[in-house]
Amino acid sequence: MKSLATFATGENFHLDRTLGIHKIVRNGKKGYLFSVWAPNAQQVSVVGDFNDWEKPGILMQKSSTGVWYVFTDLPKIGQLYKYNVKQKNGREIFKIDPFAHVFERRPNDAAVISDDAVYKWNDGLWRGRQKRSNYFERPLNIYEVHMSSWKKHANGIPFTFKDLTRELVPYLKKMGYSHVEFMPLMEHPLGASWGYQLIGYYALSSFFGTPNDFKDFVNTCHKENIGVLVDWVPGHFCRNDDALSYYDGTATFEYEDIDRANNVGWGALNFDLGKPEVQSFLISSALYWIETFHLDGLRVDAVSNMIYLDYDLGPWKPNSEGDNRNLEGWHFLRKFNSVIKLKHPKVITMAEESSADTKVTGVLENGTLGFDYKWNMGWMNDVLKFFEMDPIYRKYHLNLLTFSWMYRMSENFILPLSHDEVVHGKKSLMHKMWGDRYRQFAQLRTLYTYQATHPGKKLLFMGSEWGQFLEWKYDSELEWSDLEDDMNNRMQMFTKALNNFYHENRSLWELDDKENTLEVIDADNADATVLTFIRHGKRKKDFLIIAMNLTPVERRAFRIGVPYSGTYTEVLNTEMKEFGGTWTRHNTNSVSEDVAFKEFTNSITTTVPALGTIILKPNEINIRKDSRSNLI
């Protein structure tokens, strides 16, 4: 129990190797050592199938660190257990094991004595490549998945990871996604929480299969060059009485201040992020998932709730400096990223954070929280507001699309079109689009093209790839029958083509975090409501010109400034017939003219389809003569 000294100082980052249940040999006997932290309990014992759940159970001893422990040879593989905790006020209650690796299937929550068999990984080639690569300069195109509603069996039973290994992995590969991101997979008692109110921080939900099933899934993804990311929730936890909530009858995992402990908006409890033992518990959980399942990254949910005292609906008090910063949360997140990056430099950490008051990404030495990426919620809100708007008014609101260009270098961003935008009456992405069904599909293609060509990494929620019209329902599978409709089928084909286009064009990802990746051609053409810009790669000839027509009026002989004289070829047109549009042929090659356009001395003319986007690539150009008038 020597390692418990670092537990009490917040420096034990593999706490699950000490606490919980472990098979050992003591005095020649094979058995199990049970250990649980309950510093203010009067008495703790182990109860389970092996003693017919009779109280008081197998009594445990208490260490100076508040950890109770006992060795017994009674339990057998597959049996269930809990702790019988006599709390500080004398109340007795069965509590879960916070460090259990397997729980019985919800709604029950007893821990299962399981055999941690050695797993043989064969994803070394993938992991080796990740260690050698710079993910900021690589494609990151994420397919977000809610595990139990992606697809179900005919009898209504959700897919497990065995099923997803057979069906989701080939789908991800077919569709051209670089990564899959799961909403929380940890044990949780209520499916309606979508996994965001956890009880088992070290356990894959038994609803999804076994730990080895998930390892098989990750292993298969890696062999197909697909990364695996998982949402993780260190800010708040489920307040069920038999779980972590007031474990020993006092504030154990939660803040002692009731206002700080209570999460009114979510009906949850907030972790005391300043308590050393809680820091050890949470960071050990993160490392358990990364190391046990070879994860490529974690997305930390609800960061605003962790760093602002006034984020919730309930009462709050200013900190010692008189403002609304949660100092403990701020320091915890910096510590979390410091530990993760020290041990696993190439594991990606992402933050869901909606404010602009705290620097979230970048190196810790610059005073940031240390994350690799931040979800750009501002971009998402502005862009969706624009696309819901009647085109007659869009000329007055082009800034909703271009404002993100002004702050894009303030963080390393992921552009999310996530589950949060297609639920609770917000309508699906398809349903948000203005106009009749044909125009909705046309705009959805342009929306996705803008996401793909805007600086930043990408995320799209499942079902959106084919334009599912109905809102997402957590307890139903996706509307796969949509794909029997030709328009939905063609929309899916477009998303696949766009994903491959994104992957194949380095200018769309290798300079995402550099200022010079974006060059504006014209962001002020309100009358035509056409937006034109350039995405640059590292090589001078490696660039794309994007023209987005945001009205239902085709723009013919439309003039676009170009950086070099020469010939330009249309390489993507969102209105091609195979994607659900009406165009049967691409625009012919455009040859530049000595006609000035804004700061460019050369320009081309082409046709930009109604509510469509075209992308042009240089064919034969003269890079020795820059067409920008102020550079010649």
N, C-alpha and C positions, 0 to 999 in steps of 0.2 A: 504493500500500500504506500510505498515511498513516493510514488508519482503523484499522490494526492496533495503533496505540498505545493506543486505547481498548479493544481486545480484551484486551490484557494487563492492563488495570486493571479489567476487568469491567464496562465502561460502553458496550460496543458492542452495541446491541440489534437491529441488522439485519446480523448477521455473515454471513448467507447471501448478502448482496449483494457481499461481498468474497471469501469463501472458497468452495470448490466449483469449478464450471465455469461460465465466462461467455464468451459470444460477443463478440469485440472485433475491432477493426481495428488492426493494428500495422505501421508502415512500409509502408502501402498494401496489406497482406495481410489477408484475412479469416480468422479462425481462432478458437481457444479458449484462454483462460487458465485453467490448472488451478492450484488452491491448496489446500494441506492442512496442518493443524497436526500436527507430529510433532517436538517440540523436541529429543528425545534420540536421534533416528534418525541412523545413520551416513550413510545415503543413501536417497533416495526417487526413484522414477521412475513414469511413467505407462505402463501396458500395456493393450492392448485389441485389438479387432478390426482397428484401423487399423495395427497393427504385428505382427499374427499372434500376439499374446501372448508375444512373445519377450523374454527378459530380456537386458540390464537394462532395456529400454524406453527411453522418452524421459526422460533425466536432468533433474532439477529442481535449482534453486538454493535455498539456505536464507537466510532473512532473520534479522535480529537478534531477532525475536519468536518464532522457532522455526517459522515458516511456510515451507513449501517451495512453489515456484511455477515454472511454465514456460509459454511460449506455443508453440503448434504449429498449423499449418494442415492437418494430416493427418486428423483425425477428421471423420466425416460423421454427419448426423442418423440416429439409429437404431442406431448402433454401441454396443458394450458396452465398459466399461473398469473397471479397478481401479488401486490404487496398489501398486507393489512396494516394500515397506518393508524396508530393511536395519536391523534393530533394534539397540539399544545393544550387545547381546551378540554381534552379527554374524549372527544368524539372519535369513534372508530369508523374507518371507511376503507373499502378496497380501492387501491390506486393502480394505474398502469405502471409498467416499467418504462421510464422515459428513454432507456437505451435499448429497448427490444429491437431486434432486426426483423422479426416477423410477428404480425398480429393475426388473430382469427378474422374471418371475413366480417366486414361491417354489416349491421350496426353493432355487433359484439366487438369487444376491444381487449380481451385477455391476450397476453403475449403467448407465443408458441415457442416451446423449446425446439430449436432447429439445429440441424447439422450443417455447420459452415464448411461445406466441402470445397476443396481447392478447385478453382476454375482455370481451365487452360485457354488463355487468350492467344489469338494469332492475328492481332492488329498492329504488329510492330512496324510494318511499312508505313501505315498511316501516321502513327505516333512519331516516328522518326522524321517524316516530312514536316509535321507540325512544329517540331523543335527547331527545324532549320528555316522555317518560313516566317515572314513578317505579315501577320494577319491584317494589319492596316492596309497593306498593299495587295491584298487578295480579295477575290469575290466573297461576299457574305450575303447570301440570299436565303432567308429563313422561312420555312413553312411552319406556322404555329398550329399546334394540335392539342385539343382536349381529348385525353386518352380514351375515355369511355363513350364518346359520342362521334368519333370519326366514322366508325362502322360497327354494326351489330349483326349477330347471327339471325337467321330467319325466325328463331324463337324469341328474339328480343334481348338475348344475353349479349352484353358488350364484348367486343374483341379483347383478348388478353395480349400480352406481348408475344406469345407464340404465334398468334394470328397476325399481329402487325409485322412480325419478321417475314412472314410469307407474303403479305399484301402491301403494307405501307412502304417497306424499303424499295421494292420495285417501282412503286408509284412515285416516290421521291426521285428516283434515278430517271425514270421516264420523263418527269416534269422538269428536270433540270435544276432542282434546289440543291444548294451547297450544304445546308444544315436543316435539321428539324429541331424545333423547340417545343417542349411539353409544358403545359400548365402543371402545377405541382403534382408529383407522383408519390409524395410521402403519405403515410397513413393519416386518414381523416375520416371522421364518423359520418359526415353528411355530404352526399353528392352535390346538393344544391349550393354548397360553398365553392364548388369548382376546384376544391383542393386547397383553398387559401386559408382555411382554418384547421391547422394541423394538431395532431396529438403525438404522432410518432416521427420524430426528427431523424431517426436512423433506420426507418423501415419503409421499404416499398409497399404501397398499399396492396394487401392480399387480393383486393378486387381486380388488380391488374396482372396477377400471376406471381411467380416466385422470383427471388433475386436472380437466380440463374437464367430465368426467362428473359429478364431485362438485360443481363450481360450478353446473352445470345443476340439480342436485338442490336445493342451497341456494337458488338463485334462485327455483325453483318453489315451494319451501316458503314463502319470504318473500312471494311474490305471493298465497299462500293464507293469510297471517297466521299462519304457524307458524314458531317459532324453532328454531334448530339448535345443539345443544350437543355437545361431544366430550370424551371422557376423554383425559387427557394424563398421562404418567408421568415426572416429573422426578427421582424418588427413586432408581430402580434401572434397570439395562439388561441386555440379553441378553449373556451371557458367551461367545458364540461366538468362536472364536479369530480368525476373519477379519473380525470386525466392530470394535466400539469397544474391546474388551477389551485392555488393556495395549498400546495402539496402537503406540507406538514401542519397546516392550520394557520400558518403565517404567510406573509409575502415571501415566497421562496424564489420563483422564477420571475414574478411580476414586481413592479414598483411598490414600495410601502405606501407612498402617497396614493390614496384611492383615486384621486382625479387623474393622476398620471397612469395608474394601472388600468383604469377603465377605458376601453375603446368604445365609445358610445355609438359611433357611426356604423361599426361593423359587429357590435355585440360580442366583442372579443376582449382579451386582456393583452396589455403591452408588456413585452419583456423589459426587465430592469437592465438596460444595456450598460450601466455603470458598474454592475456587480461582477466581480472577477469570476465567480463560479459560472455565471450565466454566459460570460464571454467565452470561457473554456467550452461550455456546453454547445454554443452555437457555432463557433469556429471549428470545433471537432466535427460537428454535423456536416458542415460544408466540405471539409476534407474527406470525410467518410464517403460522401457521394462522388466526389471527384476521383478519389483513389480506388474505391471499390468497384465503381462502374465505368471507369475510364472516360468520364465526361469531358467534353471539350469546353464547357463553360456553364456558368450559373447566371441567371437573371434574378437580381434582388428586387422583390416586389415592394411597392409602397414605401419607397425611400423617404418621401416627404413626411410620412407619419413618424419616421425615426429621427428626423433632424429638425422638426419644428414643433414646439410645444403647443401651438395654437392651431395645428392642422385639423384636429378632431372637432366634434360638435360640442363637447363638454367644456366645463370650466378649466382654466389653466392659470398658472402663475409664472411670471417672468423668472428667468434664471438669475444667477448671482451677478451677472453683468447688466441686468435690467432689460434684456430683450427676449425674443421668442425662440432663440436657438436652443435645441436640445443638445447640450454640450456632451452628454454621455453618448448619445446616438452618433454624433459627429465623430467623436474619438473612436467609438467602436467600429464604424465603417472604415475608417482609415486603418485601424488595426487589422480588420478582416482582409482588406486588400493587400496590406503589407505582408501578412502571413501567406496568403494564397500565392502572391507573386514571388515570394522568396522560395517557396517549395515547388511551385508549378508556374514558371514564367509565361508559358504559352497557353495557359487556361484563360479563357475570356471571361471577364466579369462585366455585367451590364446592369444598369440601374433604371428602374421605372421611377422617374422623378419629374414632376410637372412644373416646378418653379424655376426661376432664373436667378435666384438670390444666392445660390451656393454653387461653386465650381465643382462639378461632379467628376469629370474625366481629366486624365493627365497624371503626371508624376506627383507623388506625395510631397516632394520637396517644394513644389509650387503652391502648397496649401490647399490642394484639391482633396476630394474623397478617395481618389486613386482608382476609379473605375476605368475600364477601357472604353466603354460606350454608354451613352445615355439615350433613352428613347426620346425622340423629338416630338413631344405632345403638341407643341405650338404649331409645327408644320402640319401635323395630322388634322388638328382642329380647323386651321385656316383653309387648307386644301379641300376638306370635305364641305365646309361652308360654301366655298366657291362653286363646287360642282353641283350642289343642291340648288343653286341660284338659277333663275330664269336667265338665259343668255342675253336678253335685252338689257339687263342691268349689269352684266359682267364687265362692260367697258369702264365702269366706275370703280371696280374693285380688283383690278389686276394685281394690286399690292398684296392681296391675300395669297397669291402664288409666289410673288417675288420677295416678300418681306423676309422669308427664311434665308434668302441669299445674303442678307445683310449681317446675320448673326451666325452663319454656318460654321465659322471658324472658332466660335466661342467654346464649343465642345466637340468631341468625336461622337457623331450622331448615328443612331439607327432610325430609319423612317418607318414607323409602325402603322400598319392598317390591321389592327389586332382584334381580338375577341371583344374587347370593351366597346368597340364601335358598332357591333352588330347584335346588340342585346338590349333588354330593358326598354323596348319601344323606340330605340334609335333607328330601326330599320336596317336591313342588310345594305352592303355597299351598292349593290345593283339597284335596290329600291330607293336609295338616296338620290340617284341620278335623275336629272330633269328630263321631262318629255315622255314620248311614247316608248314602247319596248325597243324598237330599233335604235332610237337615239340614246336610250339608256345604255345599251351595249356599246355603242360608238364612244360614248363618254367614259365608260368604264375602261375601255382599251386605252383611251388617252390618259386617264388617271394613272393607270398602271405604268404607262410609258413615261409619264412625268416622274413617278416614283423611281423608275429604273434609271432615268437620266439625271436626276437631281443628285448632287453630291451627298454621300452618306450610304450606309449599308441598308438592307431592305428586310422587311418582315410582312408577311401576308397570312391572314388567318384562314384556316381550312374552309373549303366550300366557296370562298370568294374567288378562287381561280377560275371557276366556270360561271360565276355570276348567280349564285343561289339567290332567289328572290326572297324567300322566307327568312326571318330572323333565326339566328342560332338558338337551339334549345339543348341545354346540357343533358337532358334525359332522353333525347331522341338522336338517332343517327342522322348524318347529313342527308340532304335530299338527292341521293344518287340517281333517282329516277329522272332528275332534270336532264341528265345527259342523253336521254332518249330524244330530247328536243334538239333540232339542228342548230339553233342559235346558241344554246348552252354548250353544245359540243364544239362549235367553232370558237366560242370564247375560251374554252379550255385549251384548244389548239393554239390560240393566240398567246395565252399565258405561257405555255410551253415554249413557243417560238421566242417570246420576249425573254424568258429566263435564259435560254441558250444564247440569244443575242447579247445579253448582259455579260454572260460568262466569257464569250468569245472576244469581246471588245475591251481591251485593257484600259482604254481612256475612261471607262465608266467606273473603275474601281481602284486603279493603282495609285492615284493621287488624291483619293478622297479627303485626306487630312491636309492637303496643301492648297494654298490660296489660288495658285495659277491653274487649278483644274477646271475652273469655271470662267468663261468669258461671255459677257452679255453682248448680244448683237443689237437687240431692240426689246426693251421692256416697257416701252411707253406707247405702243401702237394701240391706243384705246379704240379708235374708230373701227379698225379691222378686228380688234381683239385677238391678235396673233402674237404669240410670244416666241422669240427666237434667241438661241444661245448656243454656246459651244462647250463641249467637254473635251479637255486635253489630257493626253497621256504623257509619258515621259519622253517619248520620241517626238520630234517636231512634226513629222508627217502623221502622227497618230492622233487624230481628233475626229469628232463627229459634230455635225451641225443639226440642231433640233429645231423644228418649226411646229408649234402647236396652235391649231385653229380652234378657238373656244366658242365659236358661234355656229349655227346651222347654215351658214352661207359659204359656199365654196369660194376660195380666193384664187383667181387665175392671174397669171402674169405677175405673181407676187414677188416683190424684190427683197433680196436678202443679202446683206453685206458678207463678204468672205475674206478670210485672212490672207489668202494667196491667190494669185491668178492661176487659172487652169480649169480643169473639168471636174465636176462633182456628180457622183452617182447616188441615186436613191437606194438605200439598203434596207429600209423598213418603212412600210406604209400601213397604218392601222386600219385603213379602209379597204384593204384587199378582200376579195370575195371569199377566199379560204378562211378568213378570220370573221366573217359575218358581215362584211361591208359590201359595196357595189362595184368597186374597181376591179377590172380584169387584167390591167397592165400597169406597171410602174410608170412614173414620170420618166421621160427620156433624160439622158445625161444633160446637165446644165453646164454651159461654157461661160466663164466669167467675161464680163464686159468692163471697159474702163469708165464705169459709171459710179460715181461716189455714192455711198450710203452711210450716213452718219460718219463715224470715224474711219470707215473703210473706203479706200480708193477704188476697189473692185467690188462688183456685186454680180449676182445671178438672178434669173427669174425662173419661177416654177409654179406649179399649182399645189395649193394646200387644201386637202379635202375638208368638207364641212364636218365640224366636230371631230376632226381627225388630226393625227400627228404624222409628220414624215421626218425621217432621219437621213441625212446625206453624209457621204464619206468622200474624202478627196481621192480622185482617180489619178490624174496627171496634173501636178501642180508645180509651180516655180517657187520653191521655198527660199531662194536667194533674194527674192524681192517681197518684202512684207507689205501687205495691202493696207495695213493700218496707217492712216495718213500722218498720225503724230509720231510714227516710228520710222518714216522713210526720209 
